[in-house]
Amino acid sequence: LTVGLIVLIVIAAMFITVEYRRGLIRTTFTATPQRGRVLAAKAIVIGTVAFAIGAIAAALAVPVGEHLLTNNGDYVFPASASTVARIVVGCGLVTALTAIAVLALGTILRRSAGAVTAGIVVFVMPYVIGSSLSGGAETWLFRLTPAAAFSVLGVLPRSSVVDYPYTFANGYYPLSPWTG
């Protein structure tokens, strides 16, 4: 999901900034003078495409990943159909919302490099940094940044009877899936 988000951030930023760079935005606004309508149409298109790509990628990655892990002798916790559906829909939503937010950044900044950099810093870096932290810093980073959305990938069960460090390094997210 992280690598796919980086590619998607570049595409979403270019979706609007290319028009500003080449001056074609004037042609677009001449054809459709209502800027809100143009931006809404772009958001719907990039959001729909991103949702489809994210959901399809997750739908393919879950069974392939499970197959690879079990063939390598790793134990895979069984996941119900509703959990797998949550992961698939959640990945689609994470990618769609990220694409729309980066489209907005591109509209505000009007520069591809700035929008891509801001998108990666805001949406990807907290996840990368959070995966190397431990303890309270990790928990707060995943609660206060958009990295909380990655909680939708959480599958591992928790139990109040077992004393176990439920940390990101052990495959646990600090928030429940839909809360994230």
N, CA, C and O of each residue as an XYZ file, in Angstrom:
720
protein
N       0.832     -1.200      0.000
C       0.000      0.000      0.000
C       0.869      1.254      0.000
O       0.524      2.247     -0.641
N       1.987      1.215      0.710
C       2.846      2.393      0.797
C       3.450      2.753     -0.554
O       3.437      3.919     -0.948
N       3.972      1.769     -1.257
C       4.562      2.026     -2.568
C       3.483      2.487     -3.555
O       3.708      3.398     -4.351
N       2.332      1.857     -3.493
C       1.227      2.267     -4.353
C       0.776      3.691     -4.069
O       0.411      4.423     -4.989
N       0.800      4.089     -2.798
C       0.428      5.467     -2.454
C       1.412      6.475     -3.025
O       1.008      7.553     -3.461
N       2.687      6.143     -3.030
C       3.678      7.067     -3.590
C       3.411      7.285     -5.078
O       3.431      8.419     -5.558
N       3.164      6.207     -5.797
C       2.844      6.329     -7.230
C       1.559      7.125     -7.415
O       1.486      7.993     -8.285
N       0.567      6.840     -6.620
C      -0.713      7.533     -6.712
C      -0.577      9.015     -6.372
O      -1.237      9.852     -6.989
N       0.260      9.347     -5.411
C       0.487     10.749     -5.050
C       1.067     11.509     -6.235
O       0.667     12.642     -6.502
N       1.995     10.903     -6.939
C       2.579     11.554     -8.122
C       1.517     11.762     -9.195
O       1.427     12.839     -9.784
N       0.722     10.741     -9.446
C      -0.312     10.848    -10.481
C      -1.369     11.890    -10.098
O      -1.777     12.697    -10.934
N      -1.805     11.873     -8.857
C      -2.833     12.823     -8.416
C      -2.321     14.255     -8.460
O      -3.066     15.169     -8.813
N      -1.066     14.457     -8.108
C      -0.499     15.812     -8.168
C      -0.407     16.279     -9.617
O      -0.727     17.427     -9.926
N       0.025     15.399    -10.491
C       0.160     15.765    -11.900
C      -1.197     15.977    -12.572
O      -1.291     16.668    -13.586
N      -2.231     15.390    -12.010
C      -3.574     15.490    -12.578
C      -4.038     16.942    -12.692
O      -4.819     17.275    -13.584
N      -3.562     17.803    -11.798
C      -3.958     19.214    -11.840
C      -2.779     20.129    -12.150
O      -2.943     21.129    -12.849
N      -1.588     19.802    -11.637
C      -0.469     20.738    -11.785
C       0.038     20.851    -13.209
O       0.592     21.884    -13.585
N      -0.141     19.811    -14.006
C       0.274     19.875    -15.411
C      -0.494     20.969    -16.146
O       0.068     21.672    -16.985
N      -1.765     21.106    -15.829
C      -2.560     22.151    -16.473
C      -2.062     23.543    -16.090
O      -2.033     24.448    -16.924
N      -1.677     23.710    -14.842
C      -1.139     25.006    -14.425
C       0.209     25.268    -15.077
O       0.476     26.388    -15.513
N       1.064     24.250    -15.150
C       2.405     24.426    -15.706
C       2.344     24.789    -17.181
O       3.099     25.652    -17.629
N       1.483     24.166    -17.931
C       1.392     24.395    -19.383
C       0.430     25.528    -19.753
O       0.336     25.897    -20.924
N      -0.269     26.070    -18.788
C      -1.220     27.141    -19.066
C      -2.546     26.657    -19.613
O      -3.363     27.470    -20.046
N      -2.780     25.363    -19.605
C      -4.022     24.812    -20.133
C      -5.199     25.013    -19.189
O      -6.349     24.785    -19.563
N      -4.913     25.436    -17.980
C      -5.996     25.659    -17.025
C      -6.919     26.770    -17.511
O      -8.114     26.764    -17.219
N      -6.361     27.720    -18.253
C      -7.192     28.788    -18.819
C      -8.199     28.222    -19.813
O      -9.355     28.643    -19.847
N      -7.754     27.268    -20.618
C      -8.660     26.625    -21.570
C      -9.745     25.853    -20.832
O     -10.914     25.891    -21.216
N      -9.356     25.158    -19.780
C     -10.325     24.402    -18.990
C     -11.365     25.331    -18.392
O     -12.562     25.047    -18.444
N     -10.910     26.444    -17.822
C     -11.854     27.381    -17.203
C     -12.656     28.170    -18.240
O     -13.733     28.675    -17.924
N     -12.159     28.283    -19.446
C     -12.950     28.895    -20.508
C     -14.103     27.977    -20.888
O     -15.226     28.432    -21.105
N     -13.817     26.683    -20.966
C     -14.856     25.710    -21.313
C     -15.855     25.534    -20.173
O     -17.054     25.389    -20.413
N     -15.365     25.548    -18.935
C     -16.219     25.400    -17.749
C     -15.801     26.461    -16.743
O     -14.874     26.242    -15.962
N     -16.475     27.612    -16.752
C     -16.035     28.730    -15.912
C     -16.171     28.506    -14.400
O     -15.523     29.197    -13.614
N     -16.990     27.566    -13.997
C     -17.164     27.337    -12.556
C     -16.020     26.469    -12.041
O     -15.968     25.267    -12.304
N     -15.108     27.094    -11.307
C     -13.918     26.403    -10.822
C     -14.273     25.254     -9.886
O     -13.622     24.210     -9.913
N     -15.277     25.435     -9.078
C     -15.695     24.376     -8.157
C     -16.143     23.128     -8.892
O     -15.857     22.009     -8.467
N     -16.843     23.323     -9.991
C     -17.307     22.185    -10.779
C     -16.129     21.438    -11.413
O     -16.120     20.208    -11.454
N     -15.144     22.183    -11.902
C     -13.956     21.557    -12.500
C     -13.205     20.752    -11.449
O     -12.820     19.608    -11.692
N     -12.999     21.347    -10.288
C     -12.275     20.659     -9.224
C     -13.061     19.442     -8.718
O     -12.474     18.397     -8.439
N     -14.376     19.577     -8.600
C     -15.204     18.449     -8.165
C     -15.133     17.309     -9.185
O     -15.043     16.143     -8.801
N     -15.171     17.636    -10.475
C     -15.081     16.605    -11.512
C     -13.736     15.898    -11.457
O     -13.663     14.674    -11.568
N     -12.669     16.677    -11.284
C     -11.341     16.068    -11.170
C     -11.247     15.191     -9.921
O     -10.656     14.112     -9.966
N     -11.820     15.644     -8.817
C     -11.789     14.868     -7.573
C     -12.578     13.571     -7.729
O     -12.149     12.527     -7.239
N     -13.711     13.624     -8.395
C     -14.512     12.416     -8.612
C     -13.752     11.419     -9.484
O     -13.736     10.222     -9.197
N     -13.127     11.911    -10.539
C     -12.398     11.007    -11.438
C     -11.208     10.382    -10.729
O     -11.064      9.159    -10.736
N     -10.351     11.195    -10.115
C      -9.152     10.647     -9.474
C      -9.535      9.789     -8.273
O      -8.888      8.776     -8.009
N     -10.569     10.178     -7.549
C     -11.012      9.386     -6.402
C     -11.565      8.034     -6.809
O     -11.269      7.022     -6.174
N     -12.357      8.012     -7.855
C     -12.938      6.753     -8.340
C     -11.862      5.816     -8.868
O     -11.866      4.623     -8.562
N     -10.950      6.350     -9.656
C      -9.866      5.525    -10.194
C      -8.976      5.008     -9.068
O      -8.589      3.839     -9.066
N      -8.652      5.873     -8.114
C      -7.804      5.462     -6.992
C      -8.499      4.404     -6.138
O      -7.866      3.441     -5.707
N      -9.794      4.577     -5.893
C     -10.534      3.571     -5.122
C     -10.496      2.222     -5.829
O     -10.240      1.194     -5.203
N     -10.747      2.230     -7.118
C     -10.752      0.971     -7.878
C      -9.377      0.313     -7.847
O      -9.272     -0.896     -7.638
N      -8.331      1.095     -8.053
C      -6.978      0.540     -8.056
C      -6.625     -0.010     -6.674
O      -6.093     -1.115     -6.562
N      -6.918      0.758     -5.626
C      -6.611      0.313     -4.270
C      -7.374     -0.941     -3.874
O      -6.808     -1.860     -3.282
N      -8.642     -0.976     -4.198
C      -9.465     -2.142     -3.839
C      -9.056     -3.375     -4.632
O      -8.969     -4.469     -4.074
N      -8.807     -3.212     -5.915
C      -8.391     -4.360     -6.735
C      -7.023     -4.869     -6.281
O      -6.811     -6.077     -6.183
N      -6.099     -3.952     -6.004
C      -4.768     -4.362     -5.539
C      -4.858     -5.119     -4.219
O      -4.176     -6.127     -4.034
N      -5.688     -4.644     -3.308
C      -5.847     -5.329     -2.023
C      -6.528     -6.681     -2.206
O      -6.147     -7.666     -1.574
N      -7.535     -6.722     -3.071
C      -8.239     -7.982     -3.318
C      -7.298     -9.035     -3.908
O      -7.470    -10.229     -3.662
N      -6.315     -8.599     -4.677
C      -5.337     -9.535     -5.228
C      -4.225     -9.842     -4.225
O      -3.745    -10.974     -4.156
N      -3.818     -8.840     -3.452
C      -2.687     -9.009     -2.537
C      -3.013     -9.905     -1.350
O      -2.143    -10.639     -0.881
N      -4.238     -9.862     -0.857
C      -4.589    -10.661      0.325
C      -4.438    -12.158      0.054
O      -3.726    -12.823      0.806
N      -5.066    -12.721     -0.973
C      -4.894    -14.168     -1.176
C      -3.474    -14.550     -1.618
O      -2.972    -15.608     -1.239
N      -2.828    -13.692     -2.416
C      -1.463    -13.994     -2.843
C      -0.517    -13.973     -1.645
O       0.322    -14.863     -1.505
N      -0.645    -12.964     -0.778
C       0.182    -12.884      0.418
C      -0.050    -14.058      1.351
O       0.898    -14.621      1.899
N      -1.310    -14.425      1.530
C      -1.634    -15.565      2.383
C      -1.032    -16.849      1.820
O      -0.491    -17.670      2.561
N      -1.129    -17.012      0.508
C      -0.569    -18.201     -0.146
C       0.945    -18.255      0.033
O       1.488    -19.306      0.372
N       1.630    -17.140     -0.190
C       3.086    -17.106     -0.047
C       3.520    -17.385      1.386
O       4.477    -18.124      1.618
N       2.813    -16.793      2.345
C       3.175    -17.002      3.745
C       2.979    -18.459      4.171
O       3.847    -19.040      4.822
N       1.855    -19.037      3.808
C       1.603    -20.426      4.207
C       2.568    -21.397      3.512
O       2.970    -22.395      4.109
N       2.939    -21.116      2.268
C       3.895    -21.978      1.566
C       5.305    -21.867      2.150
O       6.105    -22.793      2.012
N       5.612    -20.750      2.797
C       6.917    -20.584      3.437
C       6.914    -21.063      4.882
O       7.909    -20.905      5.589
N       5.814    -21.643      5.324
C       5.739    -22.200      6.664
C       5.356    -21.216      7.753
O       5.448    -21.542      8.936
N       4.932    -20.026      7.381
C       4.510    -19.031      8.369
C       3.045    -19.255      8.724
O       2.231    -19.627      7.879
N       2.727    -19.016     10.012
C       1.339    -19.149     10.428
C       0.592    -17.869     10.057
O       1.073    -16.765     10.311
N      -0.564    -18.023      9.467
C      -1.412    -16.898      9.100
C      -2.689    -17.002      9.915
O      -3.412    -17.995      9.832
N      -2.962    -15.958     10.710
C      -4.205    -15.953     11.465
C      -5.374    -15.984     10.497
O      -5.384    -15.233      9.521
N      -6.345    -16.824     10.743
C      -7.495    -16.857      9.836
C      -8.283    -15.549      9.933
O      -8.507    -15.021     11.022
N      -8.686    -15.054      8.798
C      -9.470    -13.819      8.746
C     -10.828    -14.144      8.146
O     -10.935    -14.876      7.162
N     -11.855    -13.587      8.758
C     -13.206    -13.822      8.247
C     -13.407    -13.066      6.940
O     -12.625    -12.186      6.583
N     -14.451    -13.423      6.252
C     -14.767    -12.748      4.986
C     -15.045    -11.267      5.209
O     -14.705    -10.433      4.370
N     -15.666    -10.942      6.344
C     -15.944     -9.526      6.623
C     -14.658     -8.750      6.899
O     -14.568     -7.569      6.563
N     -13.667     -9.396      7.503
C     -12.384     -8.736      7.738
C     -11.659     -8.489      6.427
O     -11.105     -7.411      6.216
N     -11.658     -9.471      5.552
C     -11.027     -9.304      4.240
C     -11.755     -8.222      3.441
O     -11.114     -7.410      2.774
N     -13.078     -8.206      3.505
C     -13.842     -7.157      2.814
C     -13.501     -5.780      3.380
O     -13.392     -4.809      2.631
N     -13.332     -5.696      4.709
C     -12.948     -4.423      5.333
C     -11.581     -3.967      4.834
O     -11.374     -2.781      4.575
N     -10.659     -4.898      4.699
C      -9.324     -4.547      4.211
C      -9.388     -4.069      2.767
O      -8.757     -3.073      2.414
N     -10.136     -4.761      1.944
C     -10.246     -4.392      0.528
C     -10.903     -3.016      0.376
O     -10.374     -2.149     -0.320
N     -12.042     -2.819      1.021
C     -12.738     -1.526      0.935
C     -11.908     -0.438      1.605
O     -11.831      0.684      1.105
N     -11.287     -0.769      2.736
C     -10.459      0.211      3.437
C      -9.274      0.671      2.614
O      -8.962      1.862      2.592
N      -8.608     -0.255      1.934
C      -7.490      0.129      1.057
C      -7.977      1.026     -0.076
O      -7.312      1.994     -0.444
N      -9.136      0.698     -0.621
C      -9.709      1.551     -1.659
C      -9.998      2.948     -1.141
O      -9.718      3.937     -1.820
N     -10.557      3.033      0.058
C     -10.858      4.342      0.643
C      -9.599      5.128      0.980
O      -9.543      6.336      0.753
N      -8.591      4.456      1.516
C      -7.335      5.142      1.841
C      -6.711      5.720      0.576
O      -6.273      6.870      0.569
N      -6.668      4.938     -0.480
C      -6.069      5.443     -1.718
C      -6.904      6.552     -2.339
O      -6.350      7.524     -2.854
N      -8.217      6.425     -2.300
C      -9.086      7.454     -2.876
C      -8.971      8.768     -2.110
O      -8.830      9.829     -2.718
N      -9.029      8.705     -0.794
C      -8.945      9.934      0.000
C      -7.570     10.582     -0.103
O      -7.458     11.808     -0.107
N      -6.527      9.765     -0.187
C      -5.187     10.313     -0.381
C      -5.090     11.018     -1.729
O      -4.539     12.116     -1.813
N      -5.614     10.408     -2.773
C      -5.566     11.016     -4.108
C      -6.316     12.334     -4.136
O      -5.841     13.300     -4.731
N      -7.471     12.391     -3.510
C      -8.254     13.632     -3.497
C      -7.537     14.704     -2.693
O      -7.538     15.872     -3.082
N      -6.923     14.323     -1.573
C      -6.185     15.298     -0.766
C      -4.972     15.831     -1.520
O      -4.672     17.022     -1.435
N      -4.275     14.978     -2.250
C      -3.118     15.436     -3.029
C      -3.575     16.284     -4.209
O      -2.881     17.224     -4.594
N      -4.712     15.973     -4.780
C      -5.283     16.845     -5.813
C      -5.517     18.240     -5.248
O      -5.229     19.241     -5.905
N      -6.035     18.301     -4.039
C      -6.243     19.595     -3.382
C      -4.915     20.296     -3.124
O      -4.804     21.505     -3.325
N      -3.913     19.552     -2.684
C      -2.585     20.147     -2.482
C      -2.032     20.688     -3.798
O      -1.463     21.779     -3.831
N      -2.196     19.933     -4.874
C      -1.737     20.393     -6.184
C      -2.464     21.645     -6.642
O      -1.870     22.519     -7.273
N      -3.748     21.731     -6.325
C      -4.527     22.916     -6.676
C      -4.038     24.127     -5.893
O      -3.947     25.230     -6.433
N      -3.726     23.919     -4.630
C      -3.271     25.030     -3.794
C      -1.852     25.457     -4.163
O      -1.579     26.647     -4.320
N      -0.949     24.480     -4.303
C       0.460     24.791     -4.539
C       0.783     25.095     -6.006
O       1.700     25.865     -6.290
N       0.043     24.502     -6.926
C       0.197     24.688     -8.371
C       1.565     24.275     -8.899
O       1.952     24.675     -9.997
N       2.285     23.495     -8.141
C       3.587     22.986     -8.542
C       3.646     21.495     -8.246
O       3.305     21.054     -7.148
N       4.082     20.726     -9.232
C       4.126     19.265     -9.074
C       5.073     18.850     -7.961
O       4.718     18.033     -7.111
N       6.268     19.406     -7.964
C       7.267     19.003     -6.976
C       6.785     19.296     -5.553
O       6.948     18.469     -4.656
N       6.204     20.452     -5.357
C       5.707     20.810     -4.029
C       4.557     19.921     -3.585
O       4.500     19.504     -2.429
N       3.641     19.631     -4.504
C       2.486     18.798     -4.167
C       2.904     17.357     -3.887
O       2.396     16.729     -2.959
N       3.828     16.838     -4.689
C       4.304     15.467     -4.476
C       5.061     15.374     -3.154
O       4.849     14.445     -2.374
N       5.943     16.338     -2.908
C       6.704     16.337     -1.658
C       5.775     16.450     -0.460
O       5.917     15.701      0.506
N       4.828     17.375     -0.511
C       3.888     17.544      0.599
C       3.050     16.281      0.796
O       2.807     15.867      1.930
N       2.615     15.676     -0.291
C       1.825     14.447     -0.193
C       2.597     13.314      0.448
O       2.064     12.600      1.297
N       3.846     13.142      0.053
C       4.663     12.077      0.635
C       4.957     12.361      2.104
O       4.905     11.456      2.937
N       5.265     13.615      2.422
C       5.560     13.969      3.817
C       4.332     13.767      4.695
O       4.454     13.269      5.814
N       3.172     14.135      4.218
C       1.959     14.062      5.033
C       1.380     12.654      5.098
O       0.932     12.229      6.163
N       1.377     11.927      3.998
C       0.662     10.656      3.946
C       1.534      9.412      4.062
O       1.053      8.375      4.520
N       2.796      9.482      3.665
C       3.642      8.289      3.676
C       4.674      8.315      4.805
O       4.864      7.310      5.489
N       5.332      9.438      5.002
C       6.414      9.507      5.988
C       5.970      9.169      7.414
O       6.718      8.482      8.109
N       4.805      9.606      7.890
C       4.418      9.195      9.245
C       4.339      7.675      9.404
O       4.669      7.143     10.464
N       3.909      6.988      8.368
C       3.834      5.526      8.419
C       5.235      4.929      8.467
O       5.488      4.010      9.245
N       6.149      5.441      7.642
C       7.517      4.926      7.603
C       8.234      5.219      8.914
O       8.903      4.349      9.471
N       8.093      6.442      9.400
C       8.738      6.814     10.664
C       8.109      6.042     11.820
O       8.822      5.551     12.696
N       6.801      5.932     11.831
C       6.103      5.233     12.911
C       6.456      3.773     13.011
O       6.432      3.201     14.101
N       6.788      3.153     11.884
C       7.135      1.737     11.919
C       8.507      1.500     12.540
O       8.824      0.369     12.907
N       9.328      2.546     12.666
C      10.649      2.386     13.282
C      10.676      2.869     14.735
O      11.662      2.651     15.440
N       9.603      3.523     15.187
C       9.539      3.987     16.567
C       8.978      2.894     17.465
O       8.515      1.857     16.990
N       9.026      3.140     18.747
C       8.413      2.191     19.669
C       7.760      2.959     20.806
O       8.103      4.108     21.085
N       6.809      2.295     21.455
C       6.171      2.872     22.632
C       5.184      3.968     22.331
O       4.458      3.923     21.337
N       5.168      4.963     23.214
C       4.188      6.041     23.142
C       4.318      6.920     21.919
O       3.313      7.406     21.400
N       5.554      7.138     21.441
C       5.742      7.989     20.261
C       5.063      7.383     19.042
O       4.422      8.084     18.259
N       5.211      6.084     18.894
C       4.569      5.387     17.779
C       3.054      5.520     17.857
O       2.391      5.804     16.859
N       2.517      5.313     19.052
C       1.072      5.379     19.241
C       0.543      6.758     18.899
O      -0.458      6.879     18.193
N       1.199      7.796     19.387
C       0.717      9.149     19.111
C       0.899      9.543     17.660
O       0.064     10.261     17.109
N       1.973      9.088     17.025
C       2.163      9.388     15.610
C       1.044      8.767     14.781
O       0.536      9.392     13.850
N       0.659      7.533     15.119
C      -0.409      6.872     14.373
C      -1.797      7.400     14.734
O      -2.759      7.150     14.007
N      -1.909      8.106     15.818
C      -3.204      8.685     16.177
C      -3.398     10.072     15.604
O      -4.530     10.462     15.318
N      -2.329     10.829     15.429
C      -2.444     12.240     15.064
C      -2.165     12.545     13.604
O      -2.360     13.681     13.174
N      -1.722     11.584     12.842
C      -1.404     11.827     11.436
C      -2.306     10.976     10.546
O      -3.010     10.096     11.041
N      -2.289     11.228      9.248
C      -3.073     10.376      8.342
C      -2.619      8.919      8.323
O      -3.303      8.078      7.740
N      -1.484      8.599      8.946
C      -1.045      7.205      9.030
C      -2.039      6.352      9.808
O      -2.004      5.124      9.726
N      -2.919      6.993     10.556
C      -3.953      6.256     11.284
C      -4.829      5.454     10.332
O      -5.397      4.436     10.727
N      -4.945      5.895      9.091
C      -5.771      5.188      8.120
C      -5.228      3.793      7.817
O      -5.980      2.918      7.387
N      -3.932      3.577      8.036
C      -3.362      2.255      7.808
C      -3.893      1.228      8.800
O      -3.691      0.028      8.611
N      -4.560      1.674      9.840
C      -5.154      0.751     10.816
C      -6.186     -0.159     10.171
O      -6.517     -1.208     10.724
N      -6.690      0.222      9.024
C      -7.673     -0.608      8.332
C      -7.061     -1.946      7.923
O      -7.788     -2.890      7.615
N      -5.736     -2.032      7.918
C      -5.057     -3.271      7.561
C      -4.933     -4.244      8.728
O      -4.504     -5.385      8.551
N      -5.308     -3.790      9.918
C      -5.161     -4.624     11.103
C      -6.019     -5.876     11.055
O      -7.230     -5.803     10.844
N      -5.384     -7.027     11.253
C      -6.080     -8.312     11.208
C      -5.850     -9.111     12.484
O      -6.691     -9.920     12.874
N      -4.726     -8.890     13.124
C      -4.342     -9.738     14.247
C      -5.261     -9.542     15.442
O      -5.624     -8.412     15.769
N      -5.641    -10.641     16.099
C      -6.551    -10.546     17.253
C      -5.831    -10.038     18.505
O      -4.628    -10.240     18.670
N      -6.579     -9.384     19.371
C      -6.075     -8.921     20.662
C      -6.885     -9.606     21.752
O      -8.026    -10.016     21.541
N      -6.268     -9.720     22.920
C      -6.961    -10.329     24.044
C      -6.552     -9.631     25.322
O      -5.373     -9.346     25.532
N      -7.518     -9.356     26.172
C      -7.225     -8.732     27.461
C      -6.666     -9.753     28.448
O      -6.166     -9.380     29.509
N      -6.746    -11.024     28.108
C      -6.265    -12.085     28.981
C      -4.757    -12.295     28.810
O      -4.090    -12.795     29.716
N      -4.234    -11.918     27.663
C      -2.830    -12.150     27.347
C      -2.050    -10.862     27.536
O      -2.471     -9.801     27.075
N      -0.915    -10.953     28.213
C      -0.023     -9.811     28.377
C       0.994     -9.860     27.236
O       1.953    -10.631     27.275
N       0.770     -9.031     26.230
C       1.590     -9.047     25.022
C       1.770     -7.618     24.557
O       0.824     -6.834     24.620
N       2.970     -7.248     24.086
C       3.150     -5.874     23.602
C       2.461     -5.665     22.245
O       2.969     -6.086     21.205
N       1.330     -5.027     22.277
C       0.582     -4.770     21.045
C       1.159     -3.531     20.365
O       0.584     -2.445     20.437
N       2.286     -3.708     19.714
C       2.986     -2.609     19.051
C       2.935     -2.799     17.544
O       2.606     -3.876     17.047
N       3.263     -1.750     16.842
C       3.281     -1.815     15.389
C       4.312     -2.840     14.916
O       4.075     -3.552     13.940
N       5.443     -2.916     15.595
C       6.486     -3.880     15.225
C       5.974     -5.315     15.299
O       6.462     -6.181     14.573
N       5.005     -5.576     16.159
C       4.426     -6.910     16.279
C       3.191     -7.090     15.399
O       2.507     -8.108     15.504
N       2.898     -6.125     14.541
C       1.785     -6.257     13.604
C       0.472     -5.684     14.078
O      -0.578     -5.985     13.510
N       0.513     -4.845     15.132
C      -0.715     -4.275     15.675
C      -0.724     -2.759     15.460
O       0.315     -2.105     15.547
N      -1.875     -2.226     15.186
C      -2.039     -0.793     15.011
C      -2.654     -0.218     16.282
O      -3.433     -0.896     16.952
N      -2.311      1.034     16.626
C      -2.814      1.594     17.877
C      -4.309      1.909     17.884
O      -4.895      2.052     18.957
N      -4.927      2.017     16.739
C      -6.354      2.324     16.652
C      -7.103      1.155     16.036
O      -6.525      0.323     15.337
N      -8.396      1.110     16.308
C      -9.220      0.102     15.648
C      -9.326      0.450     14.168
O      -9.121      1.606     13.796
N      -9.644     -0.532     13.309
C      -9.608     -0.289     11.860
C     -10.413      0.918     11.378
O      -9.859      1.776     10.690
N     -11.704      1.012     11.717
C     -12.495      2.118     11.174
C     -12.241      3.411     11.916
O     -12.469      4.486     11.361
N     -11.773      3.343     13.159
C     -11.387      4.563     13.867
C     -10.221      5.228     13.164
O     -10.181      6.447     12.999
N      -9.262      4.388     12.747
C      -8.099      4.927     12.023
C      -8.496      5.595     10.733
O      -7.637      6.098     10.008
